[in-house]
Amino acid sequence: MKVINYIFIILFLGIYGLINFYIGLRAYKALSYLSISNGILYWGFFVILASSTFVVRIFDNKFRGKFFYIFELISNYWLAILVYSLIILLFYDIIGIVAKIFGLNEFWINPKFMILRLLVSTCVLILIFIYGNMNAKDIVISEYEIRTDKKLPKEELKIVLASDFHLGNIINERRLKIFINKVNEINPDIVLLAGDIIDENHEIFDRLEMDKLFKKLKVKYGIFACLGNHEYFRENTDEIKKSLEKGNIKVLRDEVVDIGDFLTIIGREDAVFNRFGGKRKSIDEFFKAVDKNRYIILLDHQPKEIDEAIHYGVDLQVSGHTHKGQFFPINLFTKRLFVNDYGHYAKGEYNLIVTSGFGTWGPPIRIGSRSEIVVIKLIQKQGI
């Protein structure tokens, strides 16, 4: 790994540790009003929760069974607990400042009222997670129509787009079966998978034989994929590619494939490839050998370098990565980080479609976003 990766890890751990300590300290003070004040037991339990997300990633293929599944599920929810606990505590801090200004501080810090706040906060978190989990499990089919002057083999070409499955112990073969069944009902001509198909560990994918499920997809021209940032983190991209290709998925790593005489698909390495000792090709390098008379699809996990794609004549770019924020308030950041963090963006003949993803990363919840399968109807204009 490059030095910048180590710097990022150190910064992340520092911020993560501070947030955990702040929330842990506030919760400990609140619990003390309930006469629960065994510091050693409390902080021991809290450290286990705070470190669980890292423990799971170290031992995710060494331990199996229901106990480890539950432990991993708790570790994933812990990230959401941190986010929403921080929001609630900051909200309480603001009210506390206002209470001081208006002489209501004695009421605000009353032990009984503090216990009430703790109970209300716990109930709010539980309701958020129940709703978020139900919403994440509910899959929507999003449809887009794109018209082109370029030659197609028939009047309408049906393309299925999906990304960000994060397949592993949590988003597992049961969830993947739902995807396979829904896509087969759509009966697509082409399936495009825009990265983060496997959540880092290909060994879980292999053990659960998810490749056999992908083989059940009924598609005319094939399944094509690019890799996402999570598929680079363990520097095992070659193994991940082999696992996916056992499922009849053609993984394109800075590669070009032609379909008939009408379509070209360019699959890019993800932008993080450069951080792991690689160097992904620039868009102009692909276009030295691409026939612009064909319809050109760019498969790129992150919706970046849009101006370059427009300049060189990409007809359709499909991306994922953003999850549309997955859960509030992260969606507020993705809207500012990307020109288009979700849906259809068009400029001239260029089209960009960003999907919110089929699965989830971390906590299996969605608030302000939906789990989706995208259907793109590529329609040839009349009179060609």
C-alpha positions as CSV (number, residue, x, y, z in Angstrom):
1,M,0.0,0.0,0.0
2,K,1.0,3.6,-0.6
3,V,1.9,6.0,2.2
4,I,-1.4,7.9,1.5
5,N,-3.3,4.8,2.4
6,Y,-1.6,4.5,5.8
7,I,-2.3,8.2,6.5
8,F,-5.9,7.7,5.6
9,I,-6.1,4.7,8.0
10,I,-4.5,6.6,10.9
11,L,-6.8,9.6,10.4
12,F,-9.9,7.3,10.2
13,L,-8.9,5.4,13.3
14,G,-8.3,8.6,15.2
15,I,-11.7,10.1,14.3
16,Y,-13.5,6.8,14.8
17,G,-11.9,6.5,18.3
18,L,-12.8,10.0,19.3
19,I,-16.4,9.6,18.3
20,N,-16.7,6.3,20.1
21,F,-15.1,7.8,23.3
22,Y,-17.5,10.8,23.2
23,I,-20.6,8.6,22.8
24,G,-19.4,6.0,25.3
25,L,-18.7,8.7,27.9
26,R,-22.1,10.3,27.4
27,A,-23.9,6.9,27.6
28,Y,-21.9,6.0,30.8
29,K,-23.0,9.2,32.5
30,A,-26.6,8.6,31.5
31,L,-26.5,5.1,32.8
32,S,-25.0,6.2,36.1
33,Y,-28.4,7.7,36.9
34,L,-29.9,4.2,36.7
35,S,-27.3,3.0,39.2
36,I,-25.5,1.2,36.4
37,S,-21.9,2.3,37.1
38,N,-19.6,-0.6,36.9
39,G,-16.9,1.1,34.9
40,I,-14.8,-2.0,34.1
41,L,-17.7,-4.0,32.8
42,Y,-19.2,-1.1,30.9
43,W,-16.0,0.0,29.1
44,G,-15.0,-3.6,28.4
45,F,-18.3,-4.2,26.7
46,F,-18.1,-0.9,24.9
47,V,-14.6,-1.6,23.6
48,I,-15.8,-4.9,22.2
49,L,-18.6,-3.1,20.3
50,A,-16.3,-0.3,19.1
51,S,-13.7,-2.7,17.8
52,S,-16.2,-5.3,16.4
53,T,-16.1,-3.9,12.9
54,F,-12.4,-4.5,12.7
55,V,-12.5,-7.9,14.4
56,V,-15.1,-9.1,11.9
57,R,-12.9,-8.2,8.9
58,I,-9.9,-10.0,10.4
59,F,-11.8,-13.2,11.2
60,D,-14.6,-13.2,8.6
61,N,-13.5,-16.4,7.0
62,K,-12.0,-18.1,10.1
63,F,-15.3,-18.3,12.1
64,R,-18.7,-19.5,10.9
65,G,-22.0,-20.3,12.3
66,K,-24.9,-18.3,13.8
67,F,-23.0,-16.7,16.6
68,F,-20.4,-15.1,14.3
69,Y,-23.3,-14.1,11.9
70,I,-25.0,-12.3,14.8
71,F,-21.7,-10.7,15.9
72,E,-21.1,-9.4,12.4
73,L,-24.6,-8.1,12.2
74,I,-24.1,-6.2,15.5
75,S,-20.8,-4.8,14.3
76,N,-22.5,-3.5,11.1
77,Y,-25.3,-1.9,13.0
78,W,-22.7,-0.3,15.3
79,L,-21.7,2.1,12.6
80,A,-25.3,3.4,12.3
81,I,-25.6,3.5,16.1
82,L,-22.6,5.9,16.1
83,V,-24.0,8.1,13.4
84,Y,-27.5,8.5,14.9
85,S,-26.2,8.7,18.5
86,L,-23.9,11.5,17.5
87,I,-26.8,13.4,15.9
88,I,-29.1,12.9,18.9
89,L,-26.3,13.9,21.4
90,L,-25.5,17.1,19.3
91,F,-29.2,17.9,19.2
92,Y,-29.3,17.5,23.0
93,D,-26.2,19.7,23.4
94,I,-27.9,22.5,21.4
95,I,-31.0,22.2,23.6
96,G,-28.8,22.3,26.7
97,I,-27.2,25.6,25.6
98,V,-30.7,27.1,24.9
99,A,-31.9,25.8,28.3
100,K,-29.0,27.6,30.0
101,I,-29.7,30.9,28.2
102,F,-33.4,30.8,29.3
103,G,-32.7,29.7,32.9
104,L,-34.0,26.2,32.4
105,N,-30.7,24.4,33.1
106,E,-31.9,22.9,36.4
107,F,-34.8,21.2,34.7
108,W,-32.7,20.0,31.8
109,I,-30.1,18.3,34.0
110,N,-32.6,16.8,36.4
111,P,-31.7,13.1,36.7
112,K,-35.2,11.9,36.0
113,F,-35.4,14.0,32.8
114,M,-31.9,12.6,31.8
115,I,-33.2,9.0,32.2
116,L,-36.3,9.9,30.1
117,R,-34.0,11.3,27.4
118,L,-32.0,8.0,27.4
119,L,-35.2,5.9,27.0
120,V,-36.5,8.2,24.3
121,S,-33.2,8.0,22.4
122,T,-33.1,4.2,22.7
123,C,-36.6,4.0,21.3
124,V,-35.8,6.4,18.4
125,L,-32.8,4.3,17.5
126,I,-34.8,1.1,17.5
127,L,-37.5,2.6,15.3
128,I,-34.9,3.9,12.9
129,F,-33.3,0.5,12.5
130,I,-36.6,-1.3,12.1
131,Y,-37.8,1.0,9.4
132,G,-34.3,1.2,7.8
133,N,-34.0,-2.6,7.6
134,M,-37.5,-3.1,6.2
135,N,-36.8,-0.4,3.6
136,A,-33.5,-2.0,2.6
137,K,-35.2,-5.3,2.0
138,D,-37.8,-3.8,-0.3
139,I,-36.4,-3.9,-3.8
140,V,-37.6,-1.4,-6.5
141,I,-37.2,-1.7,-10.2
142,S,-36.2,1.7,-11.7
143,E,-36.7,2.2,-15.4
144,Y,-35.0,4.6,-17.8
145,E,-35.5,5.1,-21.5
146,I,-32.6,6.3,-23.7
147,R,-33.0,7.0,-27.4
148,T,-30.1,6.7,-29.9
149,D,-29.5,7.4,-33.6
150,K,-27.0,4.5,-33.6
151,K,-27.7,1.1,-35.0
152,L,-29.2,-1.5,-32.7
153,P,-30.0,-5.2,-33.5
154,K,-33.7,-4.5,-32.7
155,E,-35.9,-1.5,-31.9
156,E,-35.4,-1.8,-28.1
157,L,-32.4,-3.3,-26.2
158,K,-33.2,-4.1,-22.6
159,I,-30.2,-3.6,-20.2
160,V,-30.2,-4.5,-16.5
161,L,-27.9,-2.5,-14.3
162,A,-27.0,-3.4,-10.7
163,S,-24.2,-2.6,-8.3
164,D,-23.0,-2.6,-4.7
165,F,-24.2,-6.0,-3.7
166,H,-21.4,-6.3,-1.1
167,L,-21.9,-10.1,-1.1
168,G,-20.7,-11.8,2.0
169,N,-22.1,-13.2,5.3
170,I,-24.8,-10.5,5.7
171,I,-25.8,-9.9,2.0
172,N,-25.6,-13.6,1.3
173,E,-26.9,-16.3,-1.1
174,R,-30.5,-15.9,0.1
175,R,-30.5,-12.2,-1.0
176,L,-28.7,-13.0,-4.2
177,K,-31.4,-15.6,-5.1
178,I,-34.0,-12.7,-5.0
179,F,-31.9,-10.7,-7.4
180,I,-31.5,-13.6,-9.8
181,N,-35.3,-14.3,-9.8
182,K,-36.2,-10.7,-10.4
183,V,-33.7,-10.2,-13.2
184,N,-34.9,-13.4,-15.0
185,E,-38.5,-12.0,-14.8
186,I,-37.2,-8.9,-16.6
187,N,-35.7,-11.1,-19.4
188,P,-32.8,-8.7,-20.3
189,D,-30.6,-8.7,-23.3
190,I,-27.5,-7.6,-21.3
191,V,-26.7,-7.4,-17.6
192,L,-24.2,-4.8,-16.3
193,L,-22.7,-5.1,-12.8
194,A,-21.0,-1.8,-11.8
195,G,-18.7,-3.0,-9.0
196,D,-18.6,-3.8,-5.3
197,I,-20.2,-7.2,-6.2
198,I,-18.1,-9.0,-3.5
199,D,-17.6,-7.3,-0.1
200,E,-13.8,-7.7,0.0
201,N,-13.6,-11.5,0.8
202,H,-14.0,-13.8,-2.2
203,E,-13.6,-16.9,0.0
204,I,-17.1,-16.3,1.5
205,F,-18.5,-15.9,-2.0
206,D,-16.8,-19.2,-3.0
207,R,-17.9,-21.1,0.1
208,L,-21.5,-20.1,-0.3
209,E,-21.3,-21.0,-4.0
210,M,-22.8,-17.8,-5.2
211,D,-21.2,-18.3,-8.6
212,K,-23.7,-21.1,-9.2
213,L,-26.5,-18.6,-8.7
214,F,-25.1,-16.1,-11.2
215,K,-25.0,-19.0,-13.7
216,K,-28.8,-19.1,-13.5
217,L,-29.2,-15.7,-15.0
218,K,-30.9,-15.9,-18.4
219,V,-29.4,-13.2,-20.6
220,K,-29.0,-13.0,-24.4
221,Y,-25.6,-11.2,-24.8
222,G,-24.0,-11.8,-21.5
223,I,-23.1,-10.4,-18.0
224,F,-20.4,-7.8,-17.9
225,A,-18.8,-6.2,-14.8
226,C,-16.2,-3.8,-13.5
227,L,-14.7,-4.0,-10.0
228,G,-15.5,-1.5,-7.2
229,N,-13.3,0.1,-4.5
230,H,-14.2,-2.6,-2.0
231,E,-12.8,-5.3,-4.3
232,Y,-9.3,-3.7,-4.1
233,F,-9.0,-3.2,-0.3
234,R,-7.5,-6.6,0.4
235,E,-5.4,-6.6,-2.8
236,N,-7.0,-9.8,-3.9
237,T,-8.5,-8.6,-7.1
238,D,-7.2,-11.5,-9.2
239,E,-8.9,-14.0,-6.9
240,I,-12.1,-11.9,-7.0
241,K,-12.1,-11.8,-10.8
242,K,-11.7,-15.6,-10.9
243,S,-14.6,-16.1,-8.5
244,L,-16.9,-13.9,-10.5
245,E,-15.9,-15.4,-13.8
246,K,-16.9,-18.8,-12.5
247,G,-20.4,-17.4,-12.5
248,N,-20.2,-16.5,-16.2
249,I,-19.5,-12.9,-15.5
250,K,-17.0,-11.2,-17.8
251,V,-15.0,-8.9,-15.6
252,L,-13.5,-6.0,-17.5
253,R,-10.4,-4.5,-16.0
254,D,-9.4,-1.6,-18.3
255,E,-10.7,-3.8,-21.1
256,V,-13.0,-3.4,-24.1
257,V,-15.4,-5.9,-25.5
258,D,-17.5,-5.7,-28.7
259,I,-21.0,-7.2,-28.9
260,G,-22.0,-7.9,-32.5
261,D,-21.5,-5.0,-34.8
262,F,-23.6,-2.6,-32.7
263,L,-22.2,-2.3,-29.2
264,T,-18.9,-1.7,-27.4
265,I,-18.5,-2.0,-23.6
266,I,-15.5,-0.4,-21.9
267,G,-14.9,-1.6,-18.3
268,R,-12.6,0.4,-16.2
269,E,-10.4,-0.3,-13.2
270,D,-11.8,1.6,-10.2
271,A,-10.3,5.0,-9.3
272,V,-8.8,3.5,-6.1
273,F,-6.6,1.2,-8.3
274,N,-4.0,4.0,-8.4
275,R,-3.8,3.9,-4.6
276,F,-2.9,0.2,-4.6
277,G,0.1,0.3,-6.9
278,G,-1.7,0.3,-10.2
279,K,-2.4,2.8,-12.8
280,R,-5.8,2.7,-14.5
281,K,-6.0,3.8,-18.2
282,S,-7.3,7.2,-19.1
283,I,-10.5,7.3,-21.2
284,D,-8.6,8.6,-24.2
285,E,-6.5,5.4,-24.3
286,F,-9.6,3.3,-24.9
287,F,-10.8,5.5,-27.7
288,K,-7.7,5.0,-29.8
289,A,-9.1,1.6,-30.9
290,V,-12.9,2.1,-30.4
291,D,-15.3,2.4,-33.4
292,K,-17.5,5.5,-32.6
293,N,-20.2,4.2,-35.0
294,R,-21.0,1.6,-32.4
295,Y,-23.0,2.4,-29.3
296,I,-20.4,2.9,-26.5
297,I,-21.1,2.0,-22.9
298,L,-18.7,2.9,-20.2
299,L,-18.8,0.7,-17.1
300,D,-17.1,2.6,-14.2
301,H,-17.8,2.0,-10.5
302,Q,-17.6,5.6,-9.4
303,P,-19.4,8.4,-11.3
304,K,-16.3,10.4,-12.0
305,E,-14.4,12.0,-14.9
306,I,-17.7,12.9,-16.6
307,D,-16.2,15.7,-18.7
308,E,-13.7,13.3,-20.2
309,A,-16.4,10.7,-21.0
310,I,-18.4,13.5,-22.7
311,H,-15.4,14.8,-24.6
312,Y,-14.4,11.4,-26.1
313,G,-17.9,10.4,-27.1
314,V,-19.2,7.9,-24.5
315,D,-22.9,7.3,-25.2
316,L,-23.9,5.8,-21.9
317,Q,-21.9,5.6,-18.6
318,V,-23.3,3.3,-15.8
319,S,-22.0,3.6,-12.3
320,G,-22.8,2.8,-8.7
321,H,-20.7,3.4,-5.5
322,T,-22.7,6.2,-4.0
323,H,-25.6,4.1,-2.6
324,K,-27.4,7.4,-2.8
325,G,-26.0,7.9,0.6
326,Q,-27.7,4.7,1.9
327,F,-28.9,6.4,5.0
328,F,-29.4,9.9,6.2
329,P,-27.4,12.2,6.6
330,I,-24.8,10.6,4.4
331,N,-26.9,11.4,1.3
332,L,-26.2,15.1,2.0
333,F,-22.5,14.5,1.4
334,T,-22.9,12.3,-1.7
335,K,-25.0,15.0,-3.4
336,R,-22.0,17.4,-3.0
337,L,-19.3,15.0,-3.8
338,F,-20.6,13.9,-7.2
339,V,-22.1,15.8,-10.1
340,N,-24.8,13.1,-10.2
341,D,-25.0,10.8,-7.2
342,Y,-28.1,9.1,-8.3
343,G,-30.4,8.6,-11.3
344,H,-30.2,9.9,-14.9
345,Y,-27.9,12.8,-16.0
346,A,-27.7,13.8,-19.6
347,K,-25.6,16.2,-21.6
348,G,-25.9,16.2,-25.4
349,E,-25.6,12.6,-26.5
350,Y,-24.0,11.6,-23.3
351,N,-26.0,9.8,-20.6
352,L,-25.0,8.8,-17.1
353,I,-27.1,6.5,-14.9
354,V,-26.0,6.0,-11.3
355,T,-27.8,3.3,-9.3
356,S,-28.2,3.3,-5.5
357,G,-27.2,-0.3,-5.5
358,F,-28.9,-3.7,-4.8
359,G,-27.3,-4.4,-1.4
360,T,-26.0,-2.4,1.6
361,W,-22.6,-1.8,3.1
362,G,-22.2,-1.8,6.9
363,P,-25.6,-1.5,8.6
364,P,-28.3,-3.3,6.5
365,I,-30.5,-0.3,6.5
366,R,-31.6,2.4,4.0
367,I,-33.1,5.7,5.0
368,G,-33.6,8.2,2.1
369,S,-32.6,5.6,-0.5
370,R,-33.9,2.3,-1.9
371,S,-32.3,-1.0,-2.9
372,E,-32.9,-1.2,-6.6
373,I,-32.4,-3.0,-9.9
374,V,-32.2,-0.7,-12.9
375,V,-33.7,-1.4,-16.3
376,I,-32.4,0.7,-19.2
377,K,-34.5,0.6,-22.3
378,L,-32.1,1.5,-25.2
379,I,-34.4,2.6,-28.0
380,Q,-33.4,3.1,-31.6
381,K,-34.9,6.3,-33.0
382,Q,-37.3,6.0,-35.9
383,G,-36.1,6.3,-39.5
384,I,-32.6,4.9,-39.2
